[in-house]
Structures are given as C-alpha cells and as structure tokens.
Amino acid sequence: MRVHFIAIGGSAMHNLAIALHKKGYKISGSDDEIVEPSKSRIASYGLLPEKFGWDTNRITSDIDAIILGMHARKDNPELLKAQEIGLKIYSYPEYIYEQSKNKKRVVIGGSHGKTSITSMILHVLKFLKINFDYMVGAQLEGFDTMVKITDAPIIVLEGDEYLSSPIDLRPKFHLYHPHVALISGIAWDHINVFPTFDNYVEQFSIFIKLIEKDGVLIYCKSDIEVNKIALVTPNSDIERIGYQTPENTIENGITSLLIHGNKIPLEVFGDHNLQNIEGARLVCNQLKIDDTQFYEAIQSFKGAAKRLELIAKSTNTAIYKDFAHSPSKLKATTEAVKKQYPKRKLIACMELHTFSSLNKNFLSEYKNSMENADEAFVYYNPHTIEHKKLSPITSDEVKNAFGTQNVKVYNNSNDLFDHLKSKNYNETVLLLMSSGNFDGINLNDFGKKLIS
C-alpha cells in the first residue's frame, strides 16, 4: 500500500505516517515547513522529504491514498494534481476510520479533558496488556507515537471537534462512528469555525446521533451543557451513562479516591482529573475491564504531556505547565492547583495564543477565569494577532476582559520571564499555561533553573 501525505509535518499527520510505516506501508510526504520535534521524528524513520515545498511530480497514479492535512490549502498544487488524476483523497480522520472499520471504536470528545481521558484509558489498557490501537493528541510516557494502527480489535480515539481538512469541513469526531462515546464538557471554542455557541454545541449533538446501534454514550452530568444534550439528543439505539466527581480526599498534597472505604492514591489531582478518571473507568467497563483492575492501573497514571505536568519541584515549591488556554480550562486548572496546595501562593501565567483567545469579540469569555491565582500574568504577542489577521487588542482591553485586579498583562515574553525570574518562590506554586510556547521559551528548562 502506497500512501502520500500532503502536509506531513503536522503533529497528528506525522504520527499517522510513522504508524503506517510501522505497519509496512510505503510512505511519502511533503510540506512547506517542518519544525521540531516532528522533523527529527520523521527523519528517524526515513520519512523526511528530500526538500521542502510542494512538487506535483510526487503525485503519481500508483499512489493508493492521499492523506490531506489541515495545514494545506484548497489550491495546493499536489492536491490539485491528485484530484485531476482521480486519486483517492482522505482527510486525517477519514483515513483513521478507514483503518478501524472492523474494530470496536471508542471516541472521547469534549471541549476539555479529552486528551487526559484518552490517555488514562490507554494507560489502563497497556497496564493490563490488552491489545489495542489508538490516536491521542499528546505524547505519552511509555508510548513512542501518538498513533498506532495494527490489527488490534479495539481502537481508542481522541475526538477533536475541529475541521477535518481544507476540503472536508466536517468536525473530525463526526467521522469516527463510535461504539462507545464519551463527552467530558462543552465550552465554546474555535469561534473562527463555529461563530455562535449554539452552533458549537450542535456539533456534539450530531456526534451523539452518529453513535452506532447498541452503542453507549458516557457523559459528564456535572457539566450543564453536556447534561442537556445527552438527555435530549435523539438516538433511541444507545445506552446513556452519566458520571460526576467521585468521592475523594487530599492529604499531605496527595489526592486519593475513596472507594468502598478504601483510599486509592493518585499521581494526578483536581476535580476535572477526578471526573476524567470516573469517565475513563466507565469506558473501561465497556471494554470488559472491572473496577478492581482499573483502580490498580490508574494509580500509576502520571498525566499526559502539558496536562498539569510537574516540571520542577523542591520541598516548598512546585512548577507545573499545562495546555490550558480557553476560559473554562484556565478556571478549572487554577482552581485545581489552589485546592491541591491551599497554603501556598499561586502564581499563574497564561498565553493568549489561539484564534479564539486573541479575538476581540471572544475576550470577554475570560472574565474571572484567573481569580483563584494570587498573582496572574497574561501574555500575548501582537505579531501573532497580525499573523492571524485579527483586529489589534490593547493591554487594557485584555486586563478589563479578565475582570480581576490580580491580572497583569505583558506583550513581550522576555520582560515577562525576566519578571518571573526575579520573584521569590518560597511556599509557592508557579503554573505556566499555553497551547503555544511563549515565543520559544523552554518551559522545562526555565522551571528547573528557578528551582536550582
């Protein structure tokens, strides 16, 4: 089987390319730019294009499938050539479904928590030595790729609601047709694609309608919007199972589940993570994993990359990084850290980086999202706003949008991190949150240097 990737350098795309290469497929690819870590990972498998840029000579009639990444445009010359000669063209999620038609499909959706829940399920399956395939949106400890495609009978998929490809404007999770589906939470995001909240919520209702006959919907009934659509969206062929935060306790900085009078100590913490664990348990039950097996396995789960990831610590200081960027994620993450370390000062720092977060019309959604921090810093790069072709925003507009006096705004990352270096971190937690990297700051190194 010969497969060509247009825009192979994307995070999801290059992992699928590696997975298919491991399966024995002949893989080629192209991109106008490939950055680290994708570049080195592709190169290590011999899949790095000889030159960057688009070349129609790469598109030949002996190619069995073209996989088109979101980074490519509709007028991409390789795409146009593939269309002209009649090659089969797939979006990334279409091809994942193509490879999983004969498997039991588990799909984890939600505005937040889907990476963590997917990661928890994968951790449990691996711990129990169960054969499975998967696709997840973060690099996990013990997993060399973010995608695995073999002949396994089960596949666990993180179900992203963003668009599938430049020529397929369906949300990715609409293409997977799950047997077991989970929705963790709904909070408006991707306003460049879903211009109203109702339009965004509708995508999750459609997802429910696409669950296979005799399938199962597992949903967080603590989330008001999820609870609404889970109960009213028509699909008489499925079972619906709700979950909420399980009983728990925090002692000496360790969160434990309270199960039938027993304490199950965890490596992770926060109400959202506890809800995620409960959702993951119910999914695993559908995969014939009992609670005793699940709780034994979940104790060693340390979290996915950049999901409340501890990057440095001392006896009285802890430094975490997190992917949080949307209002609901900021609020949940800061609340979780403050609850876990109630006697420590919390310094929270976040970057406005996504299209939604930098959109002047969306900024008001951030009101009070950082109120749990003792000190809060918000960073944005005006050049990123220009690059995304958005209207300029001012520091005052950002501060007013967050609506609390603890927030200070920076638009120069060096100034921000120089200020962070100058602070005393005794009895303090520093939380660094972004879907980007604060213009190239190595957060791991920064955190370790502060501790040392």
C-alpha positions as a printed Julia matrix, in Angstrom:
452×3 Matrix{Float64}:
   0.0    0.0     0.0
   1.46   3.37   -1.03
   0.27   6.48    0.86
   1.29  10.1     0.31
   0.83  12.77    2.99
   0.26  16.37    1.92
   1.43  18.46    4.92
   3.17  15.54    6.63
   4.81  17.72    9.28
   1.71  18.29   11.43
   1.59  16.79   14.9
  -1.17  14.31   14.07
  -0.12  13.77   10.44
   3.49  12.76   11.08
   2.42  10.34   13.81
  -0.02   8.65   11.44
   2.72   8.48    8.8
   5.01   6.73   11.3
   2.23   4.35   12.36
   1.52   3.31    8.75
   5.26   3.0     8.06
   5.46   0.58   11.01
   2.54  -1.34    9.52
   4.6   -1.9     6.37
   3.07   0.75    4.09
   5.22   2.71    1.67
   5.02   6.32    2.86
   5.94   9.59    1.14
   5.14  13.13    2.13
   5.56  16.83    1.52
   5.34  20.09    3.43
   6.44  23.69    3.04
   7.99  23.67    6.53
   8.55  21.05    9.22
   9.61  22.09   12.72
  10.78  20.15   15.76
  10.01  17.7    17.17
   8.18  16.48   14.04
  11.25  16.98   11.84
  13.58  14.74   13.85
  10.93  12.1    14.44
  10.09  11.84   10.73
  13.79  11.76    9.84
  14.47   8.93   12.3
  12.07   6.74   10.29
  13.45   7.84    6.91
  10.26   9.76    6.05
  11.6   13.33    5.88
  11.04  14.84    2.4
  14.27  15.46    0.47
  13.25  19.1     0.05
  10.53  21.32    1.46
   7.79  22.73   -0.73
   5.12  21.29   -3.0
   6.04  19.26   -6.09
   3.42  17.83   -8.44
   5.95  15.24   -9.66
   5.43  13.45   -6.34
   1.82  12.75   -7.27
   1.65   9.67   -9.48
  -1.04   7.19  -10.45
   0.48   4.35   -8.38
  -0.41   6.11   -5.1
  -3.22   4.22   -3.32
  -4.25   7.05   -1.0
  -3.59  10.73   -0.41
  -3.97  11.99    3.18
  -4.57  15.73    3.28
  -3.6   17.74    6.35
  -5.33  20.88    7.64
  -2.15  22.88    7.07
  -2.53  22.52    3.29
  -4.75  24.89    1.3
  -7.52  24.06   -1.16
  -5.35  25.28   -4.05
  -2.32  23.18   -3.02
  -0.68  22.06   -6.31
  -0.21  18.47   -5.13
  -3.87  18.28   -4.09
  -5.0   19.69   -7.45
  -2.85  17.12   -9.29
  -4.25  14.28   -7.15
  -7.8   15.44   -7.91
  -7.0   15.75  -11.62
  -5.76  12.18  -11.98
  -8.52  10.76   -9.77
  -6.58   9.54   -6.74
  -8.47   8.64   -3.57
  -8.12  11.59   -1.14
  -8.76  11.22    2.58
  -8.76  13.65    5.46
  -6.82  12.5     8.52
  -9.94  11.32   10.42
 -11.4    9.7     7.31
  -8.31   7.54    6.98
  -8.33   6.68   10.68
 -11.92   5.45   10.23
 -10.95   3.56    7.09
  -8.34   1.7     9.16
 -10.77   0.97   12.0
 -13.98  -0.14   10.28
 -13.67  -3.64   11.71
 -12.63  -2.6    15.23
 -14.58  -1.63   18.33
 -14.29   2.17   18.24
 -14.06   4.24   21.42
 -14.18   8.01   20.87
 -13.53  10.6    23.58
 -14.96  14.06   22.86
 -15.33  17.31   24.76
 -14.02  20.88   24.84
 -11.67  19.93   27.66
 -10.39  16.69   29.19
 -10.46  14.55   26.06
  -6.67  14.14   25.88
  -6.45  13.26   29.58
  -9.32  10.75   29.46
  -7.95   9.11   26.31
  -4.52   8.93   27.96
  -5.98   7.34   31.1
  -7.73   4.65   29.07
  -4.56   3.91   27.11
  -2.57   3.68   30.33
  -5.01   1.15   31.8
  -5.13  -0.96   28.62
  -1.33  -1.04   28.45
  -1.02  -1.84   32.16
  -3.36  -4.81   31.67
  -1.51  -5.92   28.49
  -4.63  -5.64   26.31
  -4.07  -5.39   22.55
  -5.38  -2.06   21.19
  -4.84   0.72   18.65
  -5.17   4.39   19.42
  -4.87   8.04   18.44
  -4.23  10.69   21.1
  -3.3   14.37   20.93
  -0.29  14.33   23.27
   2.94  12.43   23.68
   2.53   9.9    26.5
   5.14   8.29   28.69
   5.69   4.71   27.52
   4.21   5.32   24.04
   6.63   6.09   21.21
   3.97   7.54   18.88
   0.65   9.35   19.25
  -0.98   6.95   16.76
  -0.94   3.16   16.5
  -2.63   1.28   13.65
  -2.35  -2.54   13.66
  -4.78  -5.45   13.52
  -5.88  -4.93   17.15
  -9.63  -5.43   17.81
 -10.06  -2.12   19.72
  -9.18   1.47   18.82
  -9.36   4.41   21.24
  -9.6    7.8    19.56
  -9.39  11.33   20.88
 -12.32  13.02   19.12
 -11.42  16.56   18.14
 -14.27  18.86   17.1
 -12.1   20.92   14.71
 -12.45  20.59   10.93
 -11.15  17.54    9.08
  -9.34  19.06    6.09
  -9.43  22.1     3.75
 -11.86  20.22    1.5
 -13.78  18.42    4.26
 -15.32  20.89    6.7
 -16.9   18.3     8.98
 -15.63  18.13   12.58
 -13.16  15.27   12.95
 -15.2   13.42   15.56
 -18.18  13.19   13.22
 -16.25  10.72   11.06
 -15.46   8.02   13.63
 -18.94   6.48   14.34
 -18.16   5.19   17.84
 -19.49   2.13   19.6
 -18.51   3.75   22.91
 -18.56   7.56   23.06
 -17.75   9.97   25.87
 -18.36  13.72   26.18
 -16.46  15.39   29.01
 -17.55  19.01   28.81
 -18.7   21.77   26.46
 -17.29  25.3    26.5
 -17.32  27.48   23.38
 -14.12  27.3    21.33
 -12.9   27.62   17.7
 -15.03  30.7    17.03
 -13.38  31.08   13.61
 -15.25  27.89   12.64
 -18.25  27.91   14.99
 -19.35  31.56   15.14
 -22.03  31.07   17.82
 -22.2   28.99   20.98
 -25.34  27.22   19.74
 -23.57  26.25   16.52
 -20.67  24.85   18.56
 -22.97  22.83   20.86
 -24.8   21.43   17.83
 -21.63  19.59   16.76
 -21.8   17.49   19.94
 -25.46  16.69   19.35
 -24.56  15.45   15.87
 -21.77  13.36   17.43
 -24.33  11.65   19.69
 -26.58  10.87   16.71
 -23.62   9.16   14.99
 -23.07   6.59   17.75
 -23.54   3.08   16.36
 -26.63   0.98   17.12
 -26.47  -0.66   20.59
 -23.66   1.76   21.44
 -23.07   3.65   24.69
 -22.83   7.36   25.49
 -20.89   8.18   28.67
 -21.27  11.81   29.67
 -20.3   14.19   32.46
 -23.59  15.09   34.09
 -21.84  17.76   36.19
 -21.44  19.82   33.02
 -24.68  21.72   32.38
 -24.39  21.81   28.58
 -23.34  18.16   28.28
 -26.17  17.08   30.56
 -28.67  18.95   28.39
 -27.71  17.41   25.06
 -27.02  13.94   26.46
 -30.6   13.68   27.64
 -32.45  15.28   24.72
 -30.45  14.38   21.58
 -32.44  11.7    19.73
 -30.79   8.29   19.33
 -33.01   5.51   20.66
 -30.41   2.85   19.83
 -27.93   3.78   22.58
 -27.48   3.48   26.34
 -26.64   6.67   28.26
 -24.49   6.63   31.42
 -23.76   9.81   33.39
 -20.82  10.44   35.73
 -19.61  13.14   38.11
 -16.76  13.86   40.54
 -16.11  10.73   42.65
 -15.65  10.95   46.4
 -12.06  11.89   47.26
  -9.74  13.35   49.85
  -6.5   15.37   49.85
  -3.86  14.6    52.5
  -0.27  15.88   52.52
  -0.55  17.03   48.91
  -1.81  13.65   47.64
  -5.31  13.17   46.23
  -6.96   9.79   46.83
 -10.22   8.29   45.61
 -12.47   6.91   48.35
 -13.82   3.6    47.07
 -15.88   1.41   49.44
 -13.95   2.74   52.43
 -10.55   2.27   50.75
  -8.16   5.03   49.67
  -6.81   4.84   46.11
  -3.84   7.29   45.96
  -3.34   9.13   42.66
  -0.48  10.87   40.88
  -2.9   13.46   39.42
  -5.27  15.9    41.11
  -8.1   18.39   40.57
 -11.85  17.95   40.17
 -11.59  17.77   36.38
  -9.0   14.99   36.58
 -11.17  13.13   39.09
 -14.13  13.45   36.74
 -11.88  12.29   33.9
 -10.89   9.21   35.89
 -14.54   8.37   36.52
 -15.32   8.72   32.8
 -12.31   6.58   31.9
 -13.45   3.9    34.38
 -16.87   3.69   32.76
 -15.31   3.41   29.3
 -13.01   0.65   30.53
 -16.03  -1.19   31.97
 -17.39  -1.28   28.4
 -14.11  -2.95   27.37
 -14.62  -5.76   29.91
 -12.24  -4.22   32.48
 -13.6   -4.43   36.02
 -13.19  -1.76   38.7
 -10.55  -3.67   40.65
  -8.34  -3.87   37.56
  -9.0   -0.23   36.7
  -8.13   1.19   40.13
  -4.96  -0.9    40.32
  -3.83   0.51   36.96
  -4.88   4.15   37.36
  -2.76   4.72   40.48
   0.39   4.89   38.35
  -1.02   7.31   35.75
   1.09  10.48   35.83
  -0.83  12.52   33.27
  -0.39  13.47   29.63
   2.24  15.94   28.46
   1.35  19.55   29.34
  -1.74  18.5    31.29
  -0.87  19.73   34.79
   2.6   18.32   34.16
   5.01  18.78   37.06
   8.26  20.1    35.57
  10.21  21.01   38.73
   9.77  20.83   42.49
  11.54  21.31   45.8
  10.35  20.9    49.37
   8.35  24.15   49.24
   8.0   24.98   45.53
   6.23  23.29   42.62
   6.2   24.35   38.97
   3.61  23.0    36.52
   2.94  23.52   32.84
  -0.46  23.0    31.29
  -2.14  23.2    27.87
  -4.93  25.37   29.32
  -5.84  28.3    27.08
  -9.64  28.53   26.96
 -11.59  30.25   29.77
 -13.04  27.03   31.21
  -9.64  25.35   31.21
  -7.94  28.3    32.91
 -10.57  28.38   35.63
 -10.51  24.62   36.24
  -6.71  24.39   36.26
  -6.13  27.3    38.63
  -8.89  26.03   40.93
  -7.32  22.57   40.96
  -3.86  23.84   41.88
  -5.18  26.15   44.6
  -7.2   23.32   46.11
  -4.21  20.95   46.0
  -1.87  23.5    47.62
  -4.18  25.63   49.81
  -1.37  27.02   51.97
   0.89  28.05   49.09
   0.85  31.2    46.99
  -0.3   30.55   43.41
   1.36  32.48   40.58
  -0.46  31.69   37.33
   0.83  32.7    33.91
  -1.01  32.14   30.62
  -0.54  32.95   26.94
  -3.31  34.1    24.62
  -2.3   32.16   21.52
  -5.28  30.61   19.72
  -7.53  32.29   17.16
 -10.39  32.4    19.66
  -8.35  33.73   22.59
  -6.9   36.58   20.51
 -10.25  37.57   19.05
 -11.54  40.85   20.5
 -15.11  39.54   20.39
 -14.18  36.48   22.48
 -12.05  38.16   25.18
 -15.0   38.8    27.49
 -15.37  35.0    27.91
 -12.23  35.15   30.12
 -13.95  37.12   32.89
 -12.89  35.83   36.34
 -11.08  32.82   34.82
  -7.87  33.64   36.77
  -9.45  34.84   40.01
  -8.1   31.89   42.01
  -4.49  32.92   41.45
  -2.76  35.18   43.98
  -0.86  36.73   41.09
  -1.89  36.28   37.45
   0.05  37.19   34.31
  -1.45  37.19   30.83
   0.83  37.33   27.78
   0.06  37.91   24.11
   2.22  38.69   21.09
   0.88  41.47   18.83
   2.69  39.86   15.86
   0.65  36.67   16.38
  -2.52  38.76   16.11
  -1.26  40.26   12.85
  -0.33  36.82   11.52
  -3.85  35.54   12.25
  -5.26  38.66   10.53
  -7.24  39.69   13.62
  -8.07  43.16   14.9
  -5.45  44.58   17.3
  -6.11  44.38   21.04
  -4.6   46.5    23.8
  -3.25  45.51   27.2
  -6.05  47.47   28.86
  -8.67  45.57   26.85
  -7.14  42.27   27.94
  -6.95  43.29   31.6
 -10.54  44.56   31.58
 -11.73  41.33   29.93
 -10.24  39.19   32.71
 -12.02  41.46   35.19
  -9.89  40.91   38.32
  -7.26  43.09   39.96
  -4.71  40.26   40.28
  -4.1   40.23   36.48
  -1.11  41.95   34.87
  -0.68  41.92   31.09
   2.55  41.58   29.1
   3.15  41.65   25.34
   6.88  40.95   25.48
   7.76  37.42   26.61
  11.31  38.35   27.67
  10.0   41.05   30.0
   7.5   38.6    31.47
  10.02  35.84   32.12
  12.6   38.28   33.48
   9.95  39.36   35.98
   9.16  35.73   36.85
  12.87  35.08   37.44
  13.02  37.91   39.97
  10.3   36.52   42.24
  10.65  34.56   45.48
   9.1   31.09   45.1
   9.22  30.01   48.73
   5.91  28.26   49.58
   4.72  28.96   46.05
   3.3   27.13   43.04
   4.03  28.52   39.56
   1.6   27.49   36.85
   2.58  28.11   33.19
  -0.33  27.69   30.78
  -0.33  27.87   26.99
  -1.18  25.98   23.82
   1.96  27.63   22.39
   5.36  28.19   23.99
   5.58  31.88   24.93
   7.59  32.61   21.75
  10.06  29.77   22.1
  10.64  29.65   25.87
  11.71  26.18   27.01
   9.39  25.87   29.99
  11.06  22.74   31.36
  14.47  24.41   31.47
  13.01  27.6    32.87
  11.28  25.76   35.7
  14.34  23.69   36.61
  16.56  26.8    36.7
  14.13  28.57   39.03
  14.27  25.64   41.44
  18.06  25.32   41.29
